[in-house]
């Protein structure tokens, strides 16, 4: 929901609160660590927000520094959540 709120405010050319970026980053980080299909759900949420609001809104929001920091925080958590999966697969072989 916070991701859609960020996209909605950007599409309406309204200022986006830093609190929305923090909420999006925290919820994305928590979602990345809930197994087993967490990374799939995170990807589905991001793609559906982009498809709902359009690519132009997505490009505009990518220029906002707060959004960039939130995306990097979620990326780090996603990589951290993916490491045990890779380790488990490597142990099987």
N, C-alpha and C positions, 0 to 999 in steps of 0.2 A: 504494500500500500504506500509506503513512503517513497518508493521508486516512482510510482505513478503520480504521487503528489509533486515530486520534483519535476517530472516531465510536464505535468499540467501547468505548473507555475511558469516554467520556461516557455511553453507554447503560448501562454497568455502574456508573455513578456513582463511578468511580475517578478519582483525580487524573491529569491529563494533563501529561506532561513537556514542558518548553519545547523540548527537543531535537526532539520530534515536530513541533512547530509550525515550527521552523526547517527541518527536512527537507522538510515539505510545501511550504513557501514556496520553497525552492531548487529542488525538483523541478518545481513548477508553473512557476517562472520559466524553467527550462531547457526545459520542454516547450513553453512559449509561443513560444520562439524557434526551434524546429525546424520548418521549413517542409515541405510545403505544407499539411497538414491539422492543424496543431498546435492551433489554437483549437477545432476540432471535437473532437479527442481530449480536450482539457482539459474541454470542456463535457460530453462523454459520461462522463468519470470522475467529475465532480462530481454529475451527475444520478443516476448509478448508485449512488453512495454514499448520496445522500439517499433514493433509493427502497429501498435495502437496509436501512437503519437506521431509516427512518421520519421523518416531518416533526417529531415532538416532539423527537427527538434533535437534529435540525438546528437547531431553535429554541433548544434549550438550549446548543448549542455556539456559536451566534451571540453569546451573551452573554459569552463568554470573550474577554478582551482579546487574548490571544496569537493566537487564531484570527482575530480581526478584523485584526490587523496582517499576518498571513500572507495573508489574502484581499486586502488592499490592495496588498501587494507583488506578488502575482500579477496583479492588475488593472492595475497600472502596466506590468508587462512585457507583458501582453496588448495593451494600447493601443500600446505602443512597437513590438511586433511587427506590429501591424495597419497602422501608418502607411505602411510601404513598399508594402503591398498597395494602399492607397488612392491612393498616389502613382503607382503603375504603371497603375492604371485611369484616372486622370485624364490621364496622358500619351497614352493611346490615343485620347482624344477630342479 
